[in-house]
Amino acid sequence: MSHNGYVKRADAICTAYRTQTPPIARPRSYDAIVRWGSKTLPLYAGALRKLAALQPPKADAAQVQAWLAADRKVQAAVRDLVAAAQKRDFSAVSAAASRAQLAGSDSRRAAQALGLQVCGTVATSQ
């Protein structure tokens, strides 16, 4: 697959994911975090599987692996966030949210370096 073909397919996967999941801006309760995470995590995992199944050009392989590794860190942090919210553990919620934000920033930076448009931006509320 060409670089442009990879970018097009990856951005299509990210677009499909975004249309299915609303971004969480400022959760008002632990229950809101749990509801959001329960809906989002399975969809995120599915998008990651689809992205990992794409065959990037050899020249992009290392950069793609770094990007997907950052996305897996986002996934783990969000899982921790939901678990902390279920326990109503404020400090653990805060720590997991910080890890998710940092990994998300790393993911966007790596995606942008690959030329990804959708995957390299923050989802915003409509």
Phi, psi and omega in degrees: 000142179284165177301312181296323177296319178297313180302315181298314181292318180296315179297327177295321178295317179295322177297315180298318178299313183296327180290339181266345186231123175282141176291150175259116183270291181227093180296141182264351182202164174300319180299324178296321178295315181297315179299313180300312182295322180296327178279319189283317187302314178297323179291321178297315179299319179296318178296319178298319178299316180295319179295319180293332180284340177294144178259100180288160173300149182305324181295337182258355190303314182294319180292322177295317179298320178296319179297311181293328176296319177295321178295324177293327175292323175300311181302314181296319180294321178293321175301316177296322179299314180296316180298319179293321178294322178298327179273353183057044182257097187300315182295322178290323175299313181298316181295316180294321178298319178296317178297320179296318180295317180296313179295322177298320177296316177298319180297312180298319179298315180294320179295318179296322179296332177278349181093012179285132182270306183284312182294341183262015180231162177278134175289139180240155177290147179272000000 
